[in-house]
Every structure is written in structure tokens, then in C-alpha cells.
């Protein structure tokens, strides 16, 4: 009788010194998150993959990693590339090496996720998102916050400096309107899609379908105005005060224009409220609080009554607007932060439209 040989997991691990390798048709010993077309250096991708899987619990403490030969053969990498990655992982305390045996995971069981949060600016609204995000994460993660100030070059510096150091990169992709989209798309594409989380604005052109919690600015504002048509009936003219600094989504103007055309409203889009002369029967949609203050001041200095001859709708809710009885259209900032954290912890890769609604008050 001829004995049949059956392959097992034990005989797949070969010694490096005899230059034997296992058959490439077998399942890899460790599934590396690796993309040969990615511009990130190959050794950095190895480092990034191992750290991410350690912190996610995919790789356990004391678990043996593939040998340098095994990893280089499986992913067609130079031995020097794998050696460099393992050396960095060892220096950073994520793995250890045992002479004659190989490389092993070395980490505590309570390792937290590391998250880099990159906002376009820091405002009262962003703080609501930030604190809701932290609260939902609890003690499961540590979060570092940086601001790119709508500047694609600064955004590039932030990402290049930190790529490979975090499990997730949560980004608000708001940049000035006159900026070539390619300038920031390249940076976004350099972040592995399974580590990228888009916040507040979706980027549909991105491949890989990253997690996205977004506002649909044009449809949101148009829908909110349509829902308030019963209040807007008494106004024949509408004015959108949209600053011309390029820091606000142009989709806001698109949604406003669509509503006015669909409901036969005379309309104007202006960059500032300073030179605005009030006209009876006008409703203002105001983005910035400085312009809101200017319009309210003009109304109080006139013979018009706010909410009757002149209407005002402001973007984004604050306690002050509630006290001043100002009608507001706003997204739910707390829900945005909470949803992002919850889906991130669940390792979901979906797109979620954040709630957007109108709070009716006396100014309309």
C-alpha cells in the first residue's frame, strides 16, 4: 500500500536557510493589506498592515508572523523590503524576533485604535462633531486632531507625515472652490480606502468606497426650503448671502437656485449683507453669523417686522440663534460624530447621509 501525503499547516512554514518556499496556490499564511499600485512605499504598507491587524485583534500577542522569505515570495517583494518593514516594526515595539525561530507579535491586549481626525476648520459646529465622536469611541481609541484650513498643500503635509501611523484617517474634504480637485484627490487616494473615513462631504470619484457620513448640500437646502413653503409663500423675493471666500460648498447655491426657479421666486446671490438694502417681501438665507447679525441689525433699524415683511433663515443651529428666535436649517452635528465613530468601530464601509432639517422660529 502506498502512503498518501497530506499537506497541513505545519509543513507550509519553510526554513529560510534552505531557500525552499511553499506553493503559491495555497492560502497565504498572513493576508497582507498590500496594493502594488499604491504610491505608499511597499515596506510602509507592510508596517501599516501589521500594525492595523494587531490593533484590530486580527494578529494576537505571541502569534508568529511569516518569515521574510515567505512574505517576499507570496507578494513578490524584495527581501530587503520585508527586512526593512520588520526592522521598523521591531523598533516600534510591535513585534519581536527569536533567533532561529522567526518573528512574533509583541503587544498588550488592551491596545487602542489610533485615529487621525483632519478638519477643515475648528468652529463651534466642528466641536460638537468632535466631542460626539470622542464620546462614541469611549476608551476604544485615541484621537489626534489636525486642521488643514482648506489648504490642499497643508493637507498633503499632514497625511504624508502621518501615513502608516494610524488605523483610521477621518477627513473633512472641504477645500477652496478655486482649487484644482486633483491637488487633494491624489492625497485622498494615497490613504487606503479601508482606513479612510469621509466626514461632512462625500467624494464620489474615490475608488474603494470608504466609509462616508455626508451632507447632500444642494438637495438638503432645496428640500428644507420646500418643506417651509407654507411660511415662504408671503415672500416674493429671496436672497442667499454666500461669502465669496471659496470656503463654502458651491452646492448650497445650486440648491437655493433650484428652489427659487421651481417656485417662481425672484432671487439674488450675494457675497455680503453689508450693502444690502432691505425690500419688503424678502426672505434671506444666511450662511455666516456676521451676515446674520448685519441683516437683523438692518431690520431693527427699519420699519419692517422680522418674520412678516422680512424673513431670515440661518445655517446651523446655535444657542444664540435659539435665544434670538431665528429660523435655522441645519445638519445634526452630534449625529454625524456619533455615526462616524459607531460605523468605524463596526468596521463598516458604507455611505450614510446625515440628517438635515429646519427648526421653525419667529424669523420666518
Secondary structure, 3 states (H helix, E strand, C coil): CCCCCCCCCHHHCCCHHHCCCCCCCCCCCCCCCCCCCCCCCHHHHHHHHHHHHHHCCCCCCCCECCCHHHHHHHCCCCHHHHHHHHHHHHHCCCEEEECCCEEEECCCCCCCEEEEEEECCCCHHHHHHHHHHHHHHHHHEEEEEEECCCCHHHHHHHHHHHCCCCCEEEECCCCCCCCCHHHHHHHHHHCCCCCEEEEECCCCCCCCCCEEEECCHHHHHHHHHHHCHHHHCCCCEEEEECCCCCCCCCHHHHHHHHHHHHCCCEEEEECCCCCCCCCCCEEEEECCHHHHHHHHHHHHCCCCCECCCEEEEEECCCHHHHHCCCEEEEECHHHHHHHHHHHHHCCCCCEEECCEEEECCCCC
